[in-house]
Structure formats: C-alpha cells, structure tokens
C-alpha cells in the first residue's frame, strides 16, 4: 500500500536566492586604473584625427604657425581639396581607388573564407 503525503508550504519554507555578487560593488583602484588607461588611449586615438580636421582648413603657412587644434580663419578647405585632386595630374584619385580596391577585396576574401 502506498501512502502519499501532502505538505503545505509556508512562507518560512520559501527563501529568496542570495546573489553571490552584488550588482554595485563600488569604485575600486583597479577600475580607476582601467579607466585611466582607456582615457589615455582614447585621447591618443582622437587627437590625430582632430588635428587632421583642423589642418585641412589651413594653408601651408598656417599649419605649424597657428594653434594646431583649431580651424583657420579664413578657412582654406576648398582650395586644399582642389589642390589635392590636382596634385600629380590626379594621382590621389588613383591612390584612393587602389586603397578601396585592396580594402574591398580583402573584406570580401575574409568574408568568404570565414563563412
């Protein structure tokens, strides 16, 4: 003969699971070092791009005689772009096309190999 027991659950039987780690553990020294290194790396990557954006607005005499991270007054952006495409009978267009060809073929090749 089989006996089936039924048990009634009370609130004392049910406990919330205790997390092993808290969600917010504060700000520690390793976190501060990590953020400092990432901030230095961010500045290291952003400053050259900022300099290029400012330098494209300057003429040849202003690049090294004015503040490097600010735009020229008056700006020489369009003159510089025209001079860039006129340099060497338009060799920049060929260089740019070669870069696009290499980057595109490598991207497609990598995609096909990894797929």
N, C-alpha and C positions, 0 to 999 in steps of 0.2 A: 504494500500500500504506500502511496506517495503522498507526502504532505507538502503543500505549497504554503510558504509563508508570505504574507504581505507585510510590507513595512511602510509605515508612513514617514515621510521625510519632514524634518523640522528645519527651521532656519539655522539651527546650530550645526546641522549636518552639511550645510552648503557654505563653502568658503570661496571667496574671490581668489583667482590665481594671483600670486605675488610676482610681479615682474622681476627678472634678475637684474636688469639695469634700469635706472630711472631715465626718463626722456631728457631732462635737462640736468647735466652734471656740472654746470658752471664753466668758467673760462680758466683753463689751466695754462701753465707755462709752455708745454708742447704745442698747444693750439696757438698761442701767441707767436711762437717761433715759426710755425707753419704759415700763419697769415702774413708775417713779416717777409718771409721768403717769397711767397706768392705775390705780394705787393711789389717787391723789388723786381721780380720777373715781369710783372705787368708793365711797370714803368720802363723797363729795359726794352720791351716789345713795342710800346706805344710811342715813345719819344722819337725814334727814327721816322715813323710814319707821319707824325705831326710835323717834323722838320721838312719832310718832302712836300707836304701840303702847303706849308708856308713858303718854301723855296720856289715853288713853281710860279708864284706871283711876283718874284723879284727878277730884276735884270742882273747881268753878270757882276756889276759893280756893287750891288746891294747884298749879295748872298753872304759875304763874310764881313761886311762893314756894318750891318744892322743887326738888331736882335734876331737870332735865328728862328725863334718860335713864334714870330708874329708876321702878319701879312705886310706886303709893301704898300706904300701909298705914294703915287698911284700904282695900281696893280698892273703887271705886265703879263697876265695869264695868257691872253690870246696871242700876243706876239711870241711868247715862248712856245706855244703849241704849234704855231705856223713855222717857226724856225726848226722845231723838232722834226716835223714832216718834210721840210725842205733840206735837211742835213743829208749830205752824201747822195743826192738825187733820189731821196725817198728810201734810203736803206733801212730806216727804222721800221717801215711797214713790212719789209722782208723779215727783219729780226722778230717782229711781233708775230708774224704769220708762222715762222719756224717754231716759236715758243708755243703757240696754240696747237700746231701740228704734233709736236712732241708730247705736250701735256694731254691732248686728246687721245693720241694713240696709246700712251702708257695707261691712261684711265680705262680705255676700252679693253686693252690687253689684260690688265689686272682684274677687271670685272669678269672677263671670260675665263681666266684661269681659276679664279676663286669661286665661280658659280657652280 
